[in-house]
Amino acid sequence: MPWTRIIQGAAKCEARRRDGKIEPCLLDVEMPCNLVYSVLNAMTTFPSDNSDRTYEALSNALVRRTLFVTGAVDMTGCPEADRGEAVFIGRSNVGKSSLVNMVTNRKSLAYTSKRPGKTQQFNFFTVNDKPDREKEFKYGDFVPGEKDPDSFYIVDLPGVGFAKVPQKIKQEWADFMSEYISKRKTIRVIFHLVDARHGPIDEDMRIMQTIGQNSIKNTKYVVVLTKADKNTKGASSTSGGRVSSDVMDKLREAMKANKVANAPVLLTSAQTKLGRDEMWRYMRLAAEA
């Protein structure tokens, strides 16, 4: 299937629909917040070959504008809960920032560093907000217009475990995370990143426990195995990566013990771009909120 052309065509139609240049002809049919999501559904039936060009077209159609909003250290610092949120969480050095950049096809949306624990606040990024919104954040100017129907927040949470920060700070992060997850009603998907080479460690167990103990309505919890390319010699876009059966058994046992056994598990690699389509099938939950 010529998925790249189909995605580009759907993106053009969606742009005209946002601009009011296309009137809906089937008023009783519920349309997606972005027509490209319908193409993504079709790609489940007729999978693509993990082509970089195809997924660059997909990401560019679904992520047209990005903007850093704020870094929060407590609930009062979070932005207005006026759209869905896709949350990325995991221990330090698990590859959160690299995965966020890969999924959104941005080189530096989320900061990447070789020093574990560089992210030390809850970083909120807005996706598809109204044009020129940064003027409101930087200068306090009023910018007319509305955010796009598929606008949402990406939230990059600080990782712990290997982070070289005092224990008191780690505990503050953990307390904030628990409060944020239990009280933030606009969270639609939580991506819990786990290193595919090692499987869950103690910090991952604590994250799973937090999720399992909180009654979270309308929120999907997804386990994402990262760095799958490290398990495959000469990994590429056609052989993106793998995970050992021992790691999968360890992961399933941990999920069962912490009452999150039914969560989906995705295999990804920021290097080979493995898992982009699966990630977007859950990211869309935030856009459709």
N, C-alpha and C positions, 0 to 999 in steps of 0.2 A: 504493500500500500504506500502511496506517495504522501506519507504523513506530514512531511515538512510543508508541502504545498497546501495540504488541507488545513493545517494549523494556521498558516499565514493567511489563508482565505477567511477562516473563521475570525481571526484577529481583526481583519479589515472590516468585516461585517459588524463585529462588536464595537469597533471604534465609531462607526456610523450610527449604531444604535445608541451609544452613550451621548453622541452629539445631537440626538433627536432627528436624524436624517432618515431613519427607517421606522415606520409605524408598524406595531405588531398586528399581524393579520389574524392570529388565532387568540382572541382575548381570553378564552376559557382554558388555555393551555399554560401551565406554569413554566416559565423559562428560567434557565440557570442565571446566576448573577453575572456570569461570563460565558459566552458561547463556546469558548475553547474548552471548558470543562466537559461539554458534550463530546468533543473530540477525544478527550482523555478517557471517557467512558468507553468509546469505541475501540481505543487502543488496548483495552483489557481483553477484548475478543480477538483482535488481530494485532498481536504485540509487534512493536518496532524492533529494530536490531541494535538498540542503544546508541543510535547515531548521535554524535555531538551536535550536528547541524539541526536535527529534529528537536533535541531537548533544549538547545539554545533558543530555537523559535518558540517552544512551549514556555520556557521561563520568561522570555521577553514579552510574550503575550499576557502572561499572568502577573508579572511584576514590571510595571511600567515606570513607577516612581518609588523611591525609597528614601527615608529620612530618619535620622536618629532623633528621637523625641526627648528622652530623659533617662537618667540613671537613678533608680530608686533604691533607698536603703531601708525603707519601711513602707507601710501601706499608704501613708499620707503623701508619699512622693510619687505614687503611681498616677499615670494620666487618667483622664476621664474614661470610664468604662462604657464607651459608645460604639464598640465594634468587637468582633470576635478576636480571639488571641490564640496564637500557636506558640507553645512554650517549649524551649529546649533546655534540658537539664542533664547533668551527668558529672562524674568526677573530673578533676583537673586532668588535662592532657589526654582527654578522650576524643578530641577533635570536633568539639561543638562549633566553634567559629568557622572552621574549614567547611563543615557540612552545611551550615547556614549559607555561606558564600557560594557553595556549589549548587545548592537547590535553587537559589535566587539568581544564579548566573551573574554574581557580582564578585569582584576581586577583593573588596575590602569593606563590605557592609558591616560584618562583625570582625573585631580585631583578633588577629591571630598572633601568637607569640610562642617562642620556644620555652619561655619561663612559665611553668604551671601556676595557675591562680591569678593570671593577669586580669581576667574579668572579676571585678570585686564589687559589683552592684548589679541590680536587676536592670538590664539594658533593654529599653523599649524602642523598637523601630516601627515606623508606620509604613505600610505598603499601599500604594495607590490612593494616597490622600489627595486633597485638592491641589492643583498646581500652585506653586509659589508659597506653599504653607510654611516653608522655612523662614519667611519674613516675619511671620507671627512669633515663631520661637526666638529668633535672633533679635528682632527690633521691637516687637510688640505691635507691629502694624496689623490693621484689619485687612484680611484678604478675602474678598467675596468668593462665592462658589460653594460647592458641596463636594465631599469626598465621593469617590466612585463607589458604585454599589458593591463591588468586590473588595473594598478596602478592609484591611485587618492589621493587627499588631503581630510582629514577631518579637518574642521576649527571650533574651539570652540570659539565663541564670548563672551565677558564679559557681564554679566547680570547686569541690573540696577533695580531700584525700591526699593528693600530692602538693596541694597549694601551701606555699611557705608563708602562712599567716598565723597569728596567735590563735590558740584554741578558743578564746573568748569570741573572736571574730567569726570563726567557723560555727560556733553555737548560735550566734546572732543570725547568720545566714540560714541555718537550719530552722530556727524559730520563724523567721520571716517567710521562708518557703512554705512551711506548714500552714501559716496564717493565710498566705496568698492563695495557695491551692484550695483551701477550704472556704474562703470568703469571696474570692473574685469570681463573680457569676458569669463573666464573659469569656472565660477560658473554654475553648472548644476542643483542643487537642494538646496532649502533653507527650512530647517525644523524650523518652529516657534513653540516653546514649550509653552503650556499654561496649567496651573494647572487644572485638571479635577474636583477638589473640588470646585473651585471658579469661573472658567471661566475667560474671559479677564478682565484685569484691565487697568488703564490709560496707563501704559507703553506698554502693548500689543496693545492698540489702536494706539500708536505712531509707533510701528513697522509695523503694518498693513498699516498705512498711508504712511510710507516710501516705502513699497513694492508697494502699489497702485499707488503712484505718479511717480515711476520710470518705465520707459519702459524697461523691462528686457527681452531680447530675449534669446531663448534657455535655459531658466531657469524655473524649476518647483517650485512653492511655495506650501508648504504642512504644514497644521496646525496639530500639534501633541499634543493631550491631555495626560498629564503625571499623574502619581500617581493614576491611576484608581483603584488600589487595596484599597486605603484609603476609597473608597465609598462602599466597600463590606466587611462584617464581615466574617472572615475566608477565605479570598481570597487565591486561589491556582492556579497552572498551568492549571487546568481544569475549574476554575471559576475565571478568571484573573482580573476582575474588571468591573466597570460600570461608567456611567456618567448620571446625572439627566437630565430630560427634560428641567428644568429651565435653567441649565447651557448651554445646547445645543441651546436653544432659544436665550439666551444672546449672545452666540458665533456667531450664524448665523446673528443676527442683526448687530453685530460689523463688521463682514466680509462684509456684504452688504453695510454698511455705508462707508467703506473704499475701496470699489471697488475691493475686492478680494473674492467675493461671490462664485466663481466657484472653489476655491481651495479645494482639498480633505482634509478630516479630519480623522486622525487616533487615535485610542484609545490604550494607552500603559501603561505598568507598568514595571519599572526596577526590582521590587521585584518578580513578578510572571512571568516575561518574556513575558507578553502579547504584541502582536504587532510586534514581531521580523520579521515575514515574510513580513508584509506590509511595514515595514521600508526598508527592503532590495529591495523591488520592485521599490523603488524610489532612494535608494543609488546607485543602479546599473547605473543610469543615469550618475553619475560622473565617474564610471569605464569605461563606454562605450564612453566617450567623445573623 
